[in-house]
Amino acid sequence: MTPMFVGKALTALAFAVGSAAVQAHDHSHSHSHGDDENVTAWRLVVADQQDAVVHVIDAKEKSLLDTFELEGPAALHRTRSGEAVFAVQGAANTVSVINTGIAFHDHGDHADIEVADPALLSTVLEGERPAHFIERQGYIAQWFDGEDEARLFTESSLLADAPEVRTVPVEAAHHGVAVPFHQHAVVTVVNPEDASQRPVGAKVLDSDGHLVGDEVACPGLHGSAGSGSLYALACHTGLLLIATEDGTPQITHLPYPSSLPEGSASTLLGGTGLQYFLGNYGPDRVLLVDPTEGEEGFQLVQLPTRRVHFAVDPIRARYAYVFTEDGQLHQLDVLNGELTQSLRLTEPYSMDGHWNDPRPRIAVAGEHVVVTDPATETLHFVSAETFEKVDEMALEGKPFNIVAVGGTGVSHGH
C-alpha cells in the first residue's frame, strides 16, 4: 500500500501548538543579558480515577509538587498555551481551573519562560453535567450536557480569576459540542426525535446566536479535534471539516469511503506539525485521516488487541502512541500508517466492564512518553527516542487521566 500523507501532508504545517512551539524553537541566538539561560520545565497533571484529587508533578525530577482537592473525579484538558488545565467534573457539576505555573512569552526570535508554583484557582464554572472542552482561535468553549447554552471565554480571563463569559444558544440540552471562533461558533444540532441520542449535524451561529448558512447533516455525531487550519467533527457517515473563509466558518462533509468496513469514529485527535486526524474505528483499530486527500485519505491500522487509549506526539510530528489491553504501548508512524515499535509496560487491562474503569492513559512530556498504571499506582516513563522504559514514579491512589505541559524557554536573570 502506498504510504499515506505522501505529497501535501509531507510539507509540515507552518504552525506550532503549545509546548511544541517552544520545543522546536532555535535558541542559537545571543541575548543582551549575560546571565540568560535556556530552561526546560515539564509538569504532569494527573487525576485520580476514584478520589476527587489532582496531582501536579515535576516530570524531570519525578517529584510531587502539589495535590489539589476537587469536588469529584475529573477529566483533564490543557490549554494550547499550557498555562491552565481544566478539570471537568461531570458528576459534580463543576469545572475547576489549575494554573500549571509554567508560562511562555513569545518574542518572535525566542520565547521566555516563567516557572512558578502551581495553583488551584478560586474561579470555578458550575453547571449541569459539564462535558466537552474545546479551544479555538483564542476562545474556549465549555459544553454542559444539561443546559441549553454553551459558555465561551478566554484563558486569560480565567487565569485572572475574572472570567468574561458569553453564551451560545443550543436548541435543547444534549450531549453535544461547541467550537468557538472569533465572531462565530459551530454547535451541534440536537436529535429532533430524542435529545438524549447523539446529535444529527452541526451549524454555524454568529455572535448574536443567529444561524449562518444551512445546517449540515452528520448523524451520530461525537468526537472532535483540530489540526492546523481545520477542525473536524466525527459521525456515523464521515467527518465534518470546518474551515474559515473571510472569517466565517464553513462546514463540509467528508464521507467515509466505501472501502472501509462498517463502523465509524467517535473519538478524534488532531496532529501537530502535520495535518491529520487520528480516531478510533472499532475496538481493535485506529483510523488515520489526511483531510487533503478526500476519500483517498482514510487508512485503517490494525492493532494486536483492543485499544485502551491513544495520543499524538506534539513534538515528534511523525508519531502517535496507542496503548492496548495486553499491556503494550505501541509507536504509530502516521506517515506510513504502521506500528513501528511495541513495548510491554503493564499487566493486561481488559476493556470489558465499564468504559470509565481505571485503565492506562498516555501523555507526552518532552523526551518522554508517560503512561499511567492505576492498578500498580505507578507512572511509567518511556524514552521517545529509544522507546525503552527509562524510569517510573509511584503515585498513591489510582492515577488515571493525565496531561503534560512545558517546554524550553529563555530565563532572563535580573
C-alpha positions as CSV (number, residue, x, y, z in Angstrom):
1,M,0.0,0.0,0.0
2,T,1.3,3.4,-0.8
3,P,2.2,5.2,2.4
4,M,-0.4,7.9,3.3
5,F,0.4,11.5,3.7
6,V,2.9,11.4,0.7
7,G,2.5,14.7,-1.0
8,K,0.6,17.6,0.5
9,A,0.9,16.5,4.1
10,L,4.6,15.8,3.9
11,T,5.1,19.6,3.8
12,A,4.9,20.0,7.6
13,L,2.5,22.8,8.6
14,A,4.0,26.1,9.3
15,F,2.3,26.3,12.6
16,A,3.1,25.3,16.2
17,V,0.9,24.5,19.0
18,G,1.5,24.9,22.8
19,S,4.7,23.3,24.0
20,A,5.7,22.1,20.6
21,A,6.3,25.7,19.6
22,V,8.8,26.1,22.4
23,Q,10.5,22.8,21.9
24,A,11.1,23.4,18.2
25,H,12.5,26.9,18.8
26,D,16.1,27.7,17.8
27,H,17.9,29.2,20.7
28,S,21.2,29.7,18.9
29,H,20.9,33.5,19.0
30,S,22.5,35.6,21.7
31,H,20.8,37.8,24.3
32,S,21.8,41.1,25.7
33,H,21.9,39.8,29.2
34,G,24.9,37.8,30.2
35,D,23.1,35.6,32.7
36,D,20.3,34.5,30.4
37,E,19.9,30.7,30.2
38,N,17.7,28.1,28.5
39,V,15.4,26.5,31.0
40,T,13.4,23.3,30.4
41,A,10.4,22.6,32.6
42,W,7.8,19.9,32.2
43,R,4.9,19.2,34.5
44,L,2.3,16.4,34.6
45,V,-1.2,16.9,35.9
46,V,-2.8,13.6,36.9
47,A,-6.3,13.0,38.1
48,D,-7.3,10.1,40.3
49,Q,-9.9,7.7,38.9
50,Q,-11.8,7.3,42.2
51,D,-10.8,10.2,44.5
52,A,-11.6,13.9,43.9
53,V,-7.9,14.9,43.7
54,V,-5.5,16.1,41.0
55,H,-1.7,15.9,41.4
56,V,0.9,18.2,39.8
57,I,4.2,16.5,39.2
58,D,7.6,17.8,38.2
59,A,8.3,15.4,35.2
60,K,12.0,16.0,35.2
61,E,12.6,15.4,38.9
62,K,9.8,12.8,39.3
63,S,8.6,14.7,42.3
64,L,5.1,15.7,43.6
65,L,4.7,19.5,43.6
66,D,1.2,19.7,44.9
67,T,-2.2,17.9,45.3
68,F,-5.5,19.8,44.9
69,E,-8.8,18.6,46.2
70,L,-11.8,18.8,43.8
71,E,-15.5,18.1,44.0
72,G,-15.3,14.9,42.0
73,P,-13.1,12.7,39.7
74,A,-12.0,14.8,36.7
75,A,-11.4,14.6,33.0
76,L,-8.4,16.9,32.2
77,H,-7.9,19.4,29.3
78,R,-4.8,21.5,28.9
79,T,-5.0,24.8,27.0
80,R,-2.8,25.4,24.0
81,S,-0.5,27.7,26.0
82,G,-0.2,25.1,28.8
83,E,-0.7,27.8,31.4
84,A,-4.0,26.2,32.5
85,V,-5.5,22.8,32.9
86,F,-9.3,22.4,33.2
87,A,-10.6,19.7,35.5
88,V,-14.1,18.8,34.2
89,Q,-16.0,17.0,37.0
90,G,-19.2,15.9,35.2
91,A,-20.8,14.1,38.1
92,A,-20.1,17.1,40.5
93,N,-21.4,19.7,38.0
94,T,-18.2,21.6,38.3
95,V,-15.2,22.7,36.3
96,S,-12.1,23.7,38.2
97,V,-9.0,25.5,36.7
98,I,-5.4,24.8,37.6
99,N,-2.7,27.3,36.9
100,T,0.2,25.0,36.0
101,G,2.9,27.5,37.0
102,I,4.6,27.3,33.6
103,A,4.1,30.2,31.2
104,F,5.8,31.2,27.9
105,H,6.1,34.6,26.3
106,D,6.7,34.7,22.6
107,H,9.2,37.4,21.5
108,G,9.4,36.3,17.8
109,D,13.0,35.2,17.8
110,H,12.7,33.4,21.2
111,A,10.3,32.5,23.9
112,D,10.8,33.5,27.6
113,I,9.8,31.0,30.3
114,E,8.4,31.7,33.7
115,V,8.2,28.9,36.3
116,A,6.2,29.3,39.5
117,D,4.2,27.1,41.9
118,P,1.1,25.5,40.5
119,A,-2.2,26.8,42.0
120,L,-5.9,25.9,42.1
121,L,-7.8,29.0,41.1
122,S,-10.8,30.2,43.1
123,T,-12.9,30.6,40.0
124,V,-15.0,27.6,39.1
125,L,-17.6,27.0,36.4
126,E,-20.7,25.5,37.7
127,G,-23.4,24.0,35.6
128,E,-25.4,20.8,34.9
129,R,-23.2,18.0,33.6
130,P,-20.1,19.7,32.2
131,A,-18.6,17.7,29.3
132,H,-16.7,18.6,26.2
133,F,-14.0,21.3,26.3
134,I,-12.7,22.9,23.1
135,E,-10.2,25.8,22.4
136,R,-10.0,27.5,19.1
137,Q,-8.9,31.0,17.8
138,G,-8.2,32.2,21.3
139,Y,-11.5,31.2,22.8
140,I,-12.6,28.3,25.0
141,A,-16.0,26.7,24.8
142,Q,-17.2,24.6,27.7
143,W,-20.2,22.5,27.0
144,F,-22.8,21.4,29.6
145,D,-24.9,18.4,28.7
146,G,-27.8,19.6,30.9
147,E,-28.1,23.1,29.6
148,D,-29.4,24.8,26.5
149,E,-26.4,27.1,26.0
150,A,-22.6,26.7,25.8
151,R,-20.2,29.1,27.5
152,L,-17.3,30.8,25.7
153,F,-14.5,32.7,27.4
154,T,-10.7,33.3,27.1
155,E,-8.0,31.6,29.0
156,S,-6.5,34.9,30.2
157,S,-9.8,36.0,31.9
158,L,-9.9,32.7,33.8
159,L,-6.3,32.9,34.9
160,A,-7.0,36.4,36.1
161,D,-9.9,35.0,38.2
162,A,-12.2,37.4,36.3
163,P,-13.9,35.3,33.7
164,E,-15.6,37.2,30.8
165,V,-18.2,34.7,29.7
166,R,-20.6,34.9,26.7
167,T,-23.1,32.2,25.9
168,V,-24.1,30.5,22.7
169,P,-27.7,29.2,22.4
170,V,-28.4,25.5,21.9
171,E,-31.8,24.2,20.8
172,A,-32.1,21.8,23.7
173,A,-29.9,20.2,26.3
174,H,-28.0,17.3,24.8
175,H,-24.5,15.7,24.7
176,G,-23.0,17.9,22.0
177,V,-20.2,20.3,21.4
178,A,-19.4,23.9,20.6
179,V,-16.4,25.0,18.5
180,P,-15.6,28.7,19.2
181,F,-14.4,31.1,16.6
182,H,-13.7,34.9,16.9
183,Q,-17.2,36.1,15.9
184,H,-18.9,32.7,15.4
185,A,-19.4,29.3,16.9
186,V,-20.2,26.0,15.4
187,V,-22.7,24.0,17.5
188,T,-24.2,20.6,17.2
189,V,-27.8,20.0,16.0
190,V,-29.9,18.2,18.6
191,N,-31.6,14.9,17.5
192,P,-35.2,16.1,16.9
193,E,-36.7,12.7,17.8
194,D,-34.7,12.1,21.0
195,A,-32.4,14.7,22.6
196,S,-30.8,12.0,24.7
197,Q,-29.3,10.5,21.5
198,R,-26.3,11.8,19.6
199,P,-26.6,15.0,17.6
200,V,-27.5,14.8,13.9
201,G,-25.3,17.5,12.5
202,A,-23.8,20.9,13.0
203,K,-24.5,24.6,12.2
204,V,-22.8,28.0,12.3
205,L,-24.1,30.7,14.6
206,D,-23.0,34.4,14.6
207,S,-22.2,36.4,17.7
208,D,-25.9,37.1,18.2
209,G,-26.8,33.4,18.0
210,H,-28.3,33.7,14.5
211,L,-27.9,30.8,12.0
212,V,-25.4,31.4,9.3
213,G,-25.9,29.3,6.2
214,D,-27.6,25.9,6.4
215,E,-27.3,23.1,8.9
216,V,-25.0,20.2,7.7
217,A,-26.2,16.7,8.4
218,C,-23.9,14.2,10.2
219,P,-25.9,11.7,12.2
220,G,-24.5,10.1,15.3
221,L,-22.0,13.0,15.9
222,H,-19.4,12.5,18.6
223,G,-15.7,13.2,18.7
224,S,-13.8,16.3,17.6
225,A,-10.3,17.7,17.1
226,G,-8.4,20.5,15.4
227,S,-5.3,20.2,13.2
228,G,-3.7,23.2,11.6
229,S,-6.4,25.3,9.9
230,L,-9.1,22.6,10.1
231,Y,-11.4,21.4,12.8
232,A,-13.2,18.1,12.5
233,L,-16.3,16.5,13.9
234,A,-16.8,12.8,13.6
235,C,-20.1,11.0,13.0
236,H,-21.6,7.8,11.6
237,T,-21.2,8.9,7.9
238,G,-17.8,10.6,8.0
239,L,-16.2,13.8,9.2
240,L,-17.4,17.4,9.1
241,L,-14.5,19.6,8.3
242,I,-14.7,23.2,9.5
243,A,-12.5,25.9,7.8
244,T,-12.8,29.6,8.0
245,E,-13.2,31.8,4.9
246,D,-13.3,35.5,5.3
247,G,-13.6,35.0,9.0
248,T,-16.8,32.8,8.7
249,P,-16.6,29.1,9.4
250,Q,-17.6,26.8,6.5
251,I,-18.6,23.2,7.1
252,T,-18.1,20.5,4.5
253,H,-18.9,16.7,4.8
254,L,-16.1,14.2,4.1
255,P,-17.7,10.8,3.8
256,Y,-16.1,7.6,4.8
257,P,-15.0,5.7,1.6
258,S,-16.8,2.5,0.6
259,S,-13.6,0.7,1.0
260,L,-13.8,1.0,4.8
261,P,-15.6,-1.8,6.7
262,E,-18.7,-0.9,8.6
263,G,-18.0,1.4,11.5
264,S,-17.3,5.0,12.5
265,A,-15.0,7.2,14.6
266,S,-16.3,8.6,17.8
267,T,-13.0,10.0,19.3
268,L,-10.7,12.2,17.3
269,L,-7.2,13.7,17.9
270,G,-5.5,16.2,15.7
271,G,-1.9,16.1,14.5
272,T,0.6,18.9,15.4
273,G,3.1,19.8,12.7
274,L,1.4,17.5,10.2
275,Q,-2.2,18.0,9.4
276,Y,-4.0,14.7,10.1
277,F,-6.7,13.3,12.3
278,L,-6.4,10.1,14.4
279,G,-9.5,8.3,15.6
280,N,-10.9,5.1,16.9
281,Y,-12.7,2.8,14.4
282,G,-13.9,-0.4,16.0
283,P,-12.3,-1.8,19.2
284,D,-9.1,-3.0,17.7
285,R,-8.2,-0.5,15.0
286,V,-7.4,3.2,14.7
287,L,-8.2,5.4,11.7
288,L,-5.8,7.9,10.1
289,V,-7.2,10.7,8.0
290,D,-5.4,13.0,5.7
291,P,-8.1,15.7,5.0
292,T,-6.3,17.0,2.0
293,E,-6.8,13.7,0.1
294,G,-10.6,13.4,0.3
295,E,-11.9,9.9,0.4
296,E,-8.5,8.6,-0.5
297,G,-7.1,10.0,2.7
298,F,-8.6,7.3,5.1
299,Q,-6.4,4.5,6.3
300,L,-7.1,1.8,9.0
301,V,-4.3,0.5,11.2
302,Q,-4.9,-2.9,12.8
303,L,-3.9,-3.4,16.4
304,P,-2.8,-6.6,18.1
305,T,-5.7,-6.5,20.5
306,R,-8.3,-4.0,21.7
307,R,-7.4,-0.3,22.1
308,V,-7.3,1.3,25.6
309,H,-6.0,4.8,24.8
310,F,-4.1,6.7,22.2
311,A,-2.3,10.1,21.9
312,V,-0.4,12.1,19.3
313,D,3.2,13.3,19.8
314,P,3.1,17.2,19.6
315,I,6.9,17.3,19.3
316,R,7.8,14.5,17.0
317,A,5.1,15.1,14.4
318,R,5.5,11.7,12.7
319,Y,4.5,9.7,15.6
320,A,1.5,8.8,17.8
321,Y,1.1,6.2,20.5
322,V,-1.5,3.6,21.2
323,F,-1.9,1.5,24.4
324,T,-3.6,-1.9,24.0
325,E,-5.3,-4.1,26.6
326,D,-2.4,-6.6,26.6
327,G,-0.3,-4.0,28.4
328,Q,1.7,-2.9,25.4
329,L,2.5,0.7,24.3
330,H,2.9,1.0,20.5
331,Q,4.5,3.7,18.5
332,L,2.5,4.5,15.4
333,D,4.2,6.1,12.3
334,V,1.4,8.2,10.9
335,L,3.1,8.8,7.6
336,N,3.3,5.1,6.8
337,G,0.3,4.0,8.8
338,E,2.2,1.3,10.6
339,L,3.0,0.3,14.2
340,T,6.8,0.6,14.3
341,Q,7.7,-0.3,17.9
342,S,6.0,-2.0,20.8
343,L,6.8,-2.2,24.5
344,R,5.1,-4.2,27.2
345,L,4.7,-1.9,30.2
346,T,1.9,-3.3,32.4
347,E,-0.2,-6.3,33.2
348,P,-3.2,-6.7,30.9
349,Y,-6.1,-4.3,31.3
350,S,-9.3,-5.8,29.8
351,M,-11.7,-3.5,28.0
352,D,-14.6,-5.5,29.3
353,G,-16.5,-3.7,32.1
354,H,-17.4,0.0,32.5
355,W,-16.0,2.4,29.9
356,N,-14.6,4.6,32.8
357,D,-12.9,1.8,34.8
358,P,-9.3,2.7,35.8
359,R,-7.1,2.0,32.8
360,P,-3.8,3.5,31.5
361,R,-3.7,6.9,29.8
362,I,-0.9,8.5,27.8
363,A,0.8,11.9,27.7
364,V,3.9,13.2,26.0
365,A,6.3,15.3,28.2
366,G,9.3,16.4,26.3
367,E,11.5,13.4,25.6
368,H,9.3,11.0,27.5
369,V,6.0,9.2,26.8
370,V,4.3,8.9,30.2
371,V,1.7,6.1,30.9
372,T,-0.4,5.9,34.0
373,D,-0.8,2.5,35.6
374,P,-3.7,2.7,38.1
375,A,-3.5,-0.9,39.1
376,T,0.0,-0.6,40.5
377,E,-0.1,3.2,41.5
378,T,2.7,3.9,39.0
379,L,3.7,6.3,36.3
380,H,5.9,4.7,33.6
381,F,8.4,6.9,31.7
382,V,9.4,5.7,28.2
383,S,12.1,7.4,26.1
384,A,10.5,8.7,22.9
385,E,13.9,8.3,21.2
386,T,14.8,4.7,22.1
387,F,11.3,3.5,23.0
388,E,12.6,1.9,26.2
389,K,11.3,2.3,29.7
390,V,13.7,4.6,31.5
391,D,12.0,5.4,34.8
392,E,8.9,5.2,36.9
393,M,7.3,7.0,39.8
394,A,5.0,5.8,42.5
395,L,1.7,7.8,42.9
396,E,-0.7,6.8,45.5
397,G,-4.3,6.1,44.5
398,K,-5.4,5.2,41.0
399,P,-3.6,7.6,38.7
400,F,-5.8,7.9,35.6
401,N,-6.3,10.9,33.3
402,I,-3.0,12.8,32.6
403,V,-1.9,15.8,30.6
404,A,1.6,17.3,30.2
405,V,2.6,20.9,29.9
406,G,6.0,22.5,29.4
407,G,8.9,23.0,27.1
408,T,12.1,25.1,26.8
409,G,12.4,28.8,27.0
410,V,14.8,31.6,27.9
411,S,15.1,32.7,31.5
412,H,16.4,36.3,31.9
413,G,18.3,36.7,35.2
414,H,18.0,40.1,36.8
